Amino acid sequence: MSANDRPSGQQTKTSATHGSAFLKACRREPVPHTPVWFMRQAGRSLPEYLKVREGIPMLDSCTMPELVAEITMQPVRRHKVDAAVYYSDIVVPLKAIGIDLDIKPGVGPVIAEPIRTRADLARLRDLTPEDVWYVTEAIGLLTAELGSTPLIGFAGAPFTLASYLVEGGPSRNHEHTKALMYGDPELWADLLDRLAEITGAFLKVQIEAGASAVQLFDSWVGALAPADYRRSVLPASAKVFDAVAPYGVPRIHFGVGTGELLGLMGEAGADVVGVDWRVPMDEAARRVGPGKALQGNLDPAVLFAPTSVVEAKTQEVLDASAGLEGHVFNLGHGVMPSMAPDALTRLVEYVHTSTAR
């Protein structure tokens, strides 16, 4: 690829974040210490977040660039994490293209009219940068303030977005989703393909604006058997990763309860495979195979235990990760709303200190 062909936002060796511990670990290069960031670090548990978000609905807050930048920066300032993660929600691109949805406190995303027929697909139009202008503006503010600290963009994976759209909201058993996937595989494939295009476009906007890496969240895909994932999900996830491959930024893939899918998730195109707390990191490496970095995987609930226990359990994760080609320390899922912020700050310091090379 020539300089003229290079997409705007592509990472180069001269970019401010290129030499960061986080990006080095993603590239499976030697690091000065194991880098740390936390899923859902922006918001939820921080009192400063609750203060600035007071009275502002979740989806509204995602469209306010100055507020997004402030919330994204809060955990970087407080915890000294090695990367920021863009404050948003996985349903933002769906809202941006006109899907009637809301995030209800204590429930999650709720879709007014679920998508279950071929005629419903017409409601999933293309996403344009103008639809999410606030993302470009917020990331511009963030990269100016972050300097050499990388910013991670993110999006929901096609399966998880489809599950919300088909079910009409969160679901324990995904019965409507699976009924569509098994009962009308052609419609299902077309639905996931449309969502892959929307998701790819959303990630491109974030990279073009300055995100140094992206993470694809497949929160609900752990509900599937490996054969169903390979046949009915992997092609759409791979399409998302392929869409952003020319930019040269690390691509992270994470799902909950996906121990049986780890190899397939790497096969979909991720450079870094996120691991939840159910599978030890050394075993996860065996399942994923060579050529990938791993991210994870302390059980978030451990943070409610005494500091000595947190450090012991953290060391178990670090010991299991000692032989990995690249390791980004994270929780095995997101920060819980009731988690004490100081526990996260101490955890970052412990990982940095104990892994200093």
Disulfide bonds with the S-S distance in Angstrom:
none
